[in-house]
Amino acid sequence: MSDPEITREDSPRRAGRILYAEDEPGMRTLFEMNLGAEGFDVHIVEDGDAAVVAAHELMPDLIVLDIMMPGRDGYTVLRELKGDPQTQHIPVVLLTAKATDEDVWEGWQSGADYYITKPFNVEEFVHFFDYFFSGAAA
C-alpha cells in the first residue's frame, strides 16, 4: 500500500502544480521546502532537457525556469514550450541571477510571463505564487 497523496482538496489552499527547473541544489531545496509547506504541488527537475520532458508529462499549472542550466538553457526551453501547441498556454516564470536589461528583454522576447531575479525575498516569492493561483493575476 502506498502513502496517501495530498490532493488539492486536502491542502489549505488551492494548490497549483508547479514545475521548477533549477540546477543548483540549494535553490531546489529552498523552493521545494517553502512552496511545498504552503500546499503547492512542486515538481523539481535539474536541467532544461528534463524540464521539456516533465512539462509534457505533468502539464503543470505554472513552470519556473532558471536560465543558466545544463543541457538546454532556460531561454531555449521557454521558446520551445511557447512554440508547442500542447504547452504554449502554460505560464512560465524565469527565476534567474541574470538581471541586466538585455537579459530581461531576452526573457520577455522568448515568451516569459514573468521575470524574477535572484536573490529574492522568500516571503514575497511565496506571496507571488499565492497571488498567481488565487486567480487575481489573470
C-alpha positions as CSV (number, residue, x, y, z in Angstrom):
1,M,0.0,0.0,0.0
2,S,1.4,3.4,-0.9
3,D,1.5,6.5,1.1
4,P,-1.6,8.6,0.8
5,E,-1.2,11.6,-1.5
6,I,-2.2,15.1,-0.6
7,T,-4.9,16.2,-3.0
8,R,-5.9,19.8,-3.8
9,E,-9.0,19.2,-1.7
10,D,-6.8,18.3,1.3
11,S,-4.5,21.2,1.1
12,P,-5.1,24.5,3.0
13,R,-5.4,26.5,-0.3
14,R,-5.9,25.8,-4.0
15,A,-2.6,24.0,-4.7
16,G,-1.2,24.6,-8.1
17,R,1.1,22.1,-9.8
18,I,4.4,23.9,-10.3
19,L,7.3,22.6,-12.3
20,Y,10.7,24.1,-11.3
21,A,13.9,23.6,-13.4
22,E,17.0,24.5,-11.4
23,D,20.5,23.1,-11.4
24,E,21.6,24.5,-8.0
25,P,20.7,22.1,-5.2
26,G,20.3,24.8,-2.6
27,M,17.8,26.7,-4.7
28,R,15.8,23.5,-5.4
29,T,15.6,22.8,-1.7
30,L,14.6,26.3,-0.8
31,F,11.9,26.3,-3.5
32,E,10.5,22.9,-2.6
33,M,10.5,23.4,1.2
34,N,8.9,26.8,1.1
35,L,6.2,26.2,-1.6
36,G,5.6,22.6,-0.5
37,A,5.0,23.8,3.0
38,E,2.4,26.2,1.7
39,G,0.5,23.4,0.0
40,F,1.7,23.7,-3.6
41,D,2.3,20.6,-5.6
42,V,6.0,21.1,-6.5
43,H,7.9,19.0,-9.1
44,I,11.7,19.6,-9.5
45,V,14.0,18.9,-12.4
46,E,17.7,19.6,-12.6
47,D,18.2,20.8,-16.2
48,G,16.5,22.2,-19.3
49,D,16.2,18.9,-21.1
50,A,14.3,17.3,-18.2
51,A,12.1,20.4,-18.0
52,V,10.8,19.9,-21.5
53,V,10.0,16.2,-20.8
54,A,8.4,17.0,-17.5
55,A,6.3,19.8,-18.9
56,H,4.7,17.4,-21.4
57,E,4.3,14.6,-18.8
58,L,2.9,16.8,-15.9
59,M,1.1,19.6,-17.8
60,P,1.7,21.8,-14.8
61,D,-0.3,25.0,-14.0
62,L,3.0,27.0,-13.9
63,I,6.6,26.5,-14.9
64,V,9.5,28.2,-13.2
65,L,12.8,28.1,-15.1
66,D,16.3,29.1,-14.2
67,I,18.1,30.4,-17.3
68,M,21.6,29.1,-16.7
69,M,21.3,25.3,-16.7
70,P,23.0,22.3,-18.2
71,G,21.5,21.0,-21.5
72,R,19.0,23.5,-22.9
73,D,19.2,26.8,-21.1
74,G,16.0,28.5,-19.8
75,Y,15.6,30.8,-22.8
76,T,15.7,27.7,-25.2
77,V,13.3,25.8,-23.0
78,L,11.0,28.7,-22.8
79,R,10.9,29.3,-26.6
80,E,10.3,25.5,-27.2
81,L,7.5,25.3,-24.7
82,K,5.8,28.5,-26.0
83,G,6.2,27.2,-29.6
84,D,4.5,23.9,-28.8
85,P,0.6,23.9,-29.0
86,Q,0.5,21.4,-26.1
87,T,2.4,23.6,-23.7
88,Q,2.1,27.2,-25.1
89,H,-0.7,28.0,-22.7
90,I,1.3,27.2,-19.5
91,P,2.6,30.4,-17.8
92,V,6.3,30.5,-17.4
93,V,8.3,32.4,-14.9
94,L,12.0,33.0,-15.3
95,L,13.8,32.9,-11.9
96,T,17.4,33.8,-12.5
97,A,20.5,35.7,-11.4
98,K,20.7,37.2,-14.9
99,A,19.5,40.7,-14.2
100,T,20.8,43.0,-16.9
101,D,18.3,44.9,-19.1
102,E,19.4,42.7,-22.0
103,D,18.7,39.5,-20.0
104,V,15.3,40.6,-19.0
105,W,14.5,41.8,-22.6
106,E,15.5,38.4,-24.0
107,G,13.3,36.7,-21.4
108,W,10.3,38.8,-22.5
109,Q,11.1,38.2,-26.2
110,S,11.4,34.5,-25.5
111,G,7.8,34.4,-24.1
112,A,8.2,34.7,-20.4
113,D,5.1,35.6,-18.5
114,Y,7.1,36.9,-15.5
115,Y,10.7,37.5,-14.7
116,I,12.1,37.3,-11.1
117,T,15.8,38.0,-10.3
118,K,17.9,36.3,-7.6
119,P,18.4,37.0,-4.8
120,F,14.8,37.3,-3.8
121,N,12.8,37.6,-0.6
122,V,11.2,34.2,0.2
123,E,8.0,35.7,1.7
124,E,7.4,37.9,-1.3
125,F,8.1,34.9,-3.5
126,V,5.5,32.7,-1.8
127,H,3.1,35.7,-1.9
128,F,3.6,35.8,-5.7
129,F,2.5,32.2,-6.0
130,D,-0.5,32.7,-3.7
131,Y,-1.5,35.7,-5.8
132,F,-0.9,33.8,-9.1
133,F,-3.0,30.8,-8.0
134,S,-5.8,33.0,-6.5
135,G,-6.8,33.9,-10.0
136,A,-6.2,37.6,-9.4
137,A,-3.3,37.6,-11.7
138,A,-5.4,36.5,-14.7
